Amino acid sequence: AIDFSAFQMNFQNLVVSQNVGGIPTLENAGNERFRGLEISSGWQIDPTLAWRVGYSLHDARFTDYVTEFGGVPTNLDGNQLEMSARNMAFMGFVYARDRGWQGSVQSNYVGPRYLNKRNTAQVGSYITLDAGVGYRYKEMEFRVDGFNLTDERPAVSESELGDAQYYIMPARRLTFTVRWYIGT
């Protein structure tokens, strides 16, 4: 299976965070344009094993936005929106059966992005790895899933609490799940 999409969205007055005199606030950011391409594919290798892969190219830019930095009006037209990566990709395998062992592994790539609206502070790309294993017996399933196993901790969104403050990606974590399928 292959899925392809292309999009363009034009926004007016998108609300963005801003620091005014050291106080966090929100303001309307003029006009922005989000456009991109996304393609993903899946291949059922055999009845129990599937492979998935995908890529996204995103271009999120200010198209008409003037704001102040240190009391100086600054035109941000053409700048990328902060925290918006242009390139993202994933690849993974899923092993699933009606009974017995189950498993999955997926790698996710997020490309470089800017931390600020002026596009002067860029951070590099990162890769995360998620994996899980489980066992299903009759109507019960037992699973352990790991997320962000590479323990990447990049900034993922700007904080509304102040200038140059960011929320970071959650640390490596494991979940343990028991499911009971009634009537199977």
Phi, psi and omega in degrees: 000142176229137178233128179229138175216149175230145182211156168213128179232131177251127182245149171237134175060041171299135182277126179232158178280150181211151177252117181243109180061033179084002181249126179292139179210174176244147176215160176281136188254045174058234182241144178224157176229126175248122175216157181179181178229143176222135177223137176217156182215150175226142180228122177276096185297315172210180185301341183249349187233126179234146178242137179230144178211148179202157179217143177229136172242113183244139177231099181250113186226151168284135178247341177201091185208119174240128178221171182258138171233113182063033179082003181252121176298132183231127179273121182255011180307130178091344179287148175287146174295139182297148177069012181254106180286140177283323185239132175218148181207161175212157172208140180199164177235144175231126176247117184219136176226163178295325180223152176097204185286143176234157176194157176206153174212137180214136176249139181235134179245133173234124184283179179301153178207161180270143178272345185226163183292332180281355179059041178254345181238103181254140175248154185284179180281168175210160179232134175244161179227129176241144178207154178208155177218145180206169177224129179245125179231116183052245183260012180244142174227135178240129184223152165228128181234137178246136181238142182053050183296340176280354179055041175289142182227048181286162172294132181240343174201152181280138179280145175278359186276345179167167182295138177060034174241137188224152169273140180254161180297141177302147181292171175310139179210153178240143173236141177245128186230138171237126179240141176240116181266107184284131175080021179254000000 
